Amino acid sequence: MSIIIPEVFAECVNEKLHTGFKMAQLAYDATADVADITTCGNKVAFPTFDRVAKVGVVTKGTALTPAELAMTNNEADIKQCGGSVRIYDKDARQIKGAVQDNMAQQLADAMVQDLDASLASTVLSEGTHKVALASATAITYAEILEVLATFGDNVDYESFAGIAIHSNLLPSFLQMDAFTSREKTIVKEGNGLISNSIIGYFMGIPVIMSNTACYDATAKEANLYAIKKGALGYVMQQTPTIELQRPSLLFATDIIASDMYATKVLDKEGIVIAKKTIA
């Protein structure tokens, strides 16, 4: 008889999944807007509103011409990720509840890494604004300012979802006065104390560390992504689907977890990619 209750285990995986998000912290969760993802179709349409509103000088006696609301059809493929772990009865009886907690954490970690990788792939394939770095493993204060300058005058820190970096870039931040010196008014107290993958705040913008998302394995380069709120989006099933199979002759239980999601750049003007090799 199985020691795992699917509904309880699914809730456990889902809880650990949402507390482990890294790159997804910088993306807009559009799941509630696109509820059909788990039930039909191979694609999902993200609603993206075009910028049509304009103002000008009003001429007495001349009617204004209203701009019509326009939406761009922004489709993305639905991906299904899944994994399975096997728990032998002998192990389960020896360490009891620790088995469920450990397996839930492992599956949640794997799902987080999969979503991180998909979000990064979407940014790299759909992002258009890029800044070349001098090094594959370091970044300078001037280069970060160049990244921010790409946004023009739209650089209010409240407008940013955050900056994502690879851990190879962490020493650059920790050695940067503009990130650690208390004498600088732009430095936030506690920078460098990593919590929930946030290493601190650069000029008020949260900096997230994700090795899965921010590394080019082919070029062996650490990447940085500056992302505005609402510029990157994803939809996913709120609760992972958990199934159990019992290979009785092995005296074990297989736990099969799966989820479906889609990722998409919603505003190309809201993302800047910084890396050494710019295609």
C-alpha positions as CSV (number, residue, x, y, z in Angstrom):
1,M,0.0,0.0,0.0
2,S,1.3,3.5,-0.9
3,I,2.5,5.8,1.9
4,I,1.8,8.8,-0.4
5,I,-1.5,10.6,-0.6
6,P,-1.5,12.3,-4.1
7,E,-3.5,15.4,-3.1
8,V,-1.4,16.1,0.0
9,F,1.9,15.4,-1.9
10,A,0.8,17.7,-4.8
11,E,0.1,20.5,-2.3
12,C,3.5,20.0,-0.7
13,V,5.3,20.2,-4.1
14,N,3.3,23.3,-5.1
15,E,4.2,25.0,-1.8
16,K,7.9,24.3,-2.2
17,L,7.7,25.2,-5.9
18,H,6.4,28.7,-5.3
19,T,8.8,29.5,-2.5
20,G,11.7,28.3,-4.7
21,F,11.1,30.6,-7.7
22,K,14.1,32.5,-9.0
23,M,13.8,33.9,-12.5
24,A,10.0,33.5,-12.2
25,Q,10.1,36.3,-9.6
26,L,10.8,38.7,-12.4
27,A,8.0,37.5,-14.6
28,Y,4.3,38.2,-14.6
29,D,2.1,35.3,-13.6
30,A,-0.7,35.4,-16.2
31,T,-2.2,32.0,-15.1
32,A,-5.4,33.5,-14.0
33,D,-5.8,35.3,-17.3
34,V,-5.4,32.2,-19.4
35,A,-7.2,29.5,-17.5
36,D,-7.5,27.1,-20.4
37,I,-3.8,26.1,-20.4
38,T,-4.4,22.9,-18.5
39,T,-7.4,21.7,-20.5
40,C,-7.0,22.5,-24.2
41,G,-4.8,23.4,-27.1
42,N,-1.0,23.4,-27.8
43,K,-0.7,27.2,-27.7
44,V,-1.7,30.0,-25.4
45,A,-2.3,33.6,-26.3
46,F,-0.9,36.3,-24.0
47,P,-2.9,39.5,-24.2
48,T,-0.6,42.3,-25.1
49,F,-1.9,45.9,-25.5
50,D,-0.4,48.1,-28.1
51,R,0.5,51.7,-27.2
52,V,-2.1,53.8,-29.0
53,A,-2.9,56.7,-26.5
54,K,-1.6,60.1,-27.6
55,V,-2.3,63.7,-26.7
56,G,-1.9,66.9,-28.6
57,V,-3.1,70.5,-28.8
58,V,-6.8,70.9,-28.7
59,T,-8.3,73.2,-31.4
60,K,-11.5,74.9,-30.5
61,G,-14.4,73.5,-32.6
62,T,-12.3,70.5,-33.8
63,A,-13.2,67.1,-32.5
64,L,-10.6,64.8,-31.3
65,T,-9.9,61.6,-33.2
66,P,-10.1,58.7,-30.7
67,A,-7.4,56.1,-30.9
68,E,-8.7,52.6,-31.0
69,L,-7.7,50.0,-28.5
70,A,-5.4,47.4,-30.2
71,M,-4.0,44.1,-29.0
72,T,-1.2,42.1,-30.5
73,N,-1.7,38.4,-30.7
74,N,1.2,37.1,-28.6
75,E,1.2,33.3,-28.8
76,A,3.5,30.8,-27.0
77,D,3.8,27.1,-27.1
78,I,2.5,25.2,-24.1
79,K,5.2,23.0,-22.6
80,Q,4.8,20.0,-20.3
81,C,7.4,19.1,-17.8
82,G,7.4,16.0,-15.8
83,G,9.6,13.8,-13.6
84,S,9.4,10.7,-11.5
85,V,11.0,9.3,-8.4
86,R,10.9,5.9,-6.9
87,I,10.5,5.2,-3.2
88,Y,11.2,1.7,-2.0
89,D,9.0,0.4,0.9
90,K,12.1,-0.4,3.0
91,D,13.4,3.1,2.8
92,A,10.0,4.7,3.4
93,R,9.4,2.6,6.5
94,Q,12.8,3.5,8.0
95,I,12.6,7.3,7.6
96,K,8.8,7.7,7.3
97,G,7.7,11.3,6.7
98,A,11.2,12.5,5.7
99,V,10.8,10.6,2.4
100,Q,7.8,12.6,1.3
101,D,9.4,16.0,2.2
102,N,12.6,15.2,0.5
103,M,11.0,13.9,-2.7
104,A,8.7,16.9,-2.8
105,Q,11.6,19.3,-2.5
106,Q,13.6,17.5,-5.2
107,L,10.7,17.6,-7.7
108,A,10.0,21.2,-6.9
109,D,13.6,22.1,-7.4
110,A,13.6,20.4,-10.8
111,M,10.5,22.2,-11.9
112,V,11.9,25.6,-10.8
113,Q,15.1,24.9,-12.8
114,D,13.0,23.9,-15.8
115,L,10.9,27.1,-15.7
116,D,14.0,29.2,-15.1
117,A,15.6,27.7,-18.2
118,S,12.5,28.3,-20.3
119,L,12.1,31.9,-19.2
120,A,15.8,32.5,-20.0
121,S,15.5,30.9,-23.4
122,T,12.5,33.1,-24.1
123,V,14.4,36.2,-23.1
124,L,17.4,35.3,-25.3
125,S,15.3,34.4,-28.3
126,E,12.8,37.3,-28.1
127,G,14.7,40.1,-26.4
128,T,16.0,42.7,-28.8
129,H,18.0,45.2,-26.6
130,K,21.5,43.9,-25.8
131,V,24.7,45.3,-24.2
132,A,28.1,43.7,-24.8
133,L,30.2,43.0,-21.7
134,A,34.0,43.1,-21.6
135,S,34.3,39.9,-19.6
136,A,32.5,36.5,-19.6
137,T,32.7,36.3,-15.8
138,A,32.5,39.8,-14.4
139,I,30.6,43.1,-14.8
140,T,31.5,46.7,-14.0
141,Y,29.5,49.6,-12.5
142,A,29.7,51.4,-15.9
143,E,28.4,48.4,-17.8
144,I,25.3,48.2,-15.5
145,L,24.7,51.9,-16.0
146,E,24.9,51.2,-19.8
147,V,22.2,48.5,-19.4
148,L,20.0,51.0,-17.5
149,A,20.6,53.7,-20.0
150,T,19.1,51.5,-22.7
151,F,15.7,52.2,-21.1
152,G,16.2,56.0,-21.7
153,D,14.4,58.1,-19.0
154,N,12.1,55.3,-18.0
155,V,14.4,54.0,-15.2
156,D,12.3,54.5,-12.0
157,Y,13.4,51.7,-9.8
158,E,9.7,50.9,-9.0
159,S,9.1,50.1,-12.7
160,F,11.6,47.2,-12.6
161,A,10.8,43.6,-11.8
162,G,14.5,43.1,-11.2
163,I,17.9,42.2,-12.5
164,A,18.8,38.5,-13.0
165,I,22.5,37.4,-12.8
166,H,24.7,34.3,-12.7
167,S,26.7,33.6,-9.6
168,N,29.9,34.4,-11.5
169,L,28.8,38.0,-11.4
170,L,28.2,38.0,-7.7
171,P,31.8,39.0,-6.8
172,S,31.5,42.0,-9.1
173,F,28.6,43.2,-7.1
174,L,30.1,42.5,-3.8
175,Q,33.3,44.5,-4.8
176,M,31.3,47.4,-6.1
177,D,31.0,50.5,-3.9
178,A,27.7,51.4,-5.5
179,F,26.3,48.1,-4.2
180,T,28.0,47.7,-0.7
181,S,29.3,51.1,0.5
182,R,27.1,52.6,3.2
183,E,28.5,56.0,2.3
184,K,26.5,55.8,-0.9
185,T,22.9,57.0,-0.7
186,I,21.8,54.5,-3.4
187,V,23.0,51.5,-1.4
188,K,20.4,49.5,0.6
189,E,21.4,48.1,4.0
190,G,21.7,44.3,3.9
191,N,23.0,44.1,0.3
192,G,25.1,40.9,0.0
193,L,22.9,39.0,2.5
194,I,21.3,36.5,0.1
195,S,17.7,35.5,0.8
196,N,15.2,33.9,-1.5
197,S,17.8,34.2,-4.3
198,I,17.9,38.0,-3.9
199,I,21.5,39.2,-3.3
200,G,20.4,42.8,-2.7
201,Y,19.3,45.9,-4.5
202,F,21.2,47.9,-7.2
203,M,19.9,51.5,-7.1
204,G,16.7,50.2,-5.6
205,I,16.3,47.4,-8.2
206,P,16.2,43.8,-6.8
207,V,19.0,41.6,-8.0
208,I,18.1,37.9,-8.4
209,M,20.7,35.1,-8.8
210,S,19.8,32.1,-11.0
211,N,22.6,29.9,-12.4
212,T,20.1,27.9,-14.5
213,A,18.8,31.0,-16.3
214,C,21.8,33.2,-16.6
215,Y,24.5,31.1,-18.1
216,D,25.5,30.4,-21.7
217,A,27.0,26.9,-21.4
218,T,28.3,26.9,-25.0
219,A,30.2,30.2,-24.7
220,K,30.8,29.7,-21.0
221,E,29.5,33.2,-20.3
222,A,27.6,34.7,-17.4
223,N,24.5,36.7,-18.5
224,L,22.6,39.5,-16.9
225,Y,19.0,40.4,-17.7
226,A,17.3,43.7,-16.7
227,I,13.5,43.2,-16.8
228,K,10.7,45.7,-16.3
229,K,7.5,44.7,-14.6
230,G,5.1,43.0,-17.0
231,A,7.8,42.6,-19.7
232,L,8.2,38.8,-19.2
233,G,5.2,36.5,-18.6
234,Y,4.3,32.9,-17.9
235,V,1.2,30.8,-17.4
236,M,1.3,27.6,-15.5
237,Q,-0.9,25.1,-13.7
238,Q,-1.3,26.2,-10.1
239,T,-1.2,22.7,-8.6
240,P,1.2,20.0,-10.0
241,T,-0.5,16.8,-11.1
242,I,0.7,13.9,-9.1
243,E,0.1,10.2,-10.1
244,L,1.2,7.1,-8.4
245,Q,2.3,3.8,-9.9
246,R,2.9,0.7,-7.9
247,P,5.5,-1.8,-9.3
248,S,4.6,-4.3,-6.7
249,L,7.3,-6.8,-7.6
250,L,9.8,-4.2,-6.7
251,F,8.1,-3.3,-3.4
252,A,8.2,0.4,-4.3
253,T,6.0,3.3,-5.3
254,D,6.7,5.6,-8.3
255,I,5.7,9.2,-7.9
256,I,5.0,11.0,-11.2
257,A,4.7,14.7,-11.2
258,S,3.9,16.9,-14.2
259,D,3.0,20.5,-15.0
260,M,2.2,22.6,-18.1
261,Y,3.3,26.1,-18.7
262,A,4.1,28.7,-21.4
263,T,6.6,31.6,-21.3
264,K,6.6,34.8,-23.4
265,V,8.2,38.2,-23.7
266,L,5.2,40.6,-23.4
267,D,7.1,43.9,-23.9
268,K,10.4,43.8,-25.9
269,E,11.1,47.4,-24.8
270,G,11.2,46.2,-21.2
271,I,14.1,43.8,-21.4
272,V,17.8,44.3,-21.8
273,I,20.3,41.4,-22.2
274,A,23.9,41.9,-21.1
275,K,26.6,39.3,-22.1
276,K,30.0,39.1,-23.6
277,T,29.0,37.6,-27.0
278,I,26.2,39.5,-28.6
279,A,24.7,37.8,-31.7
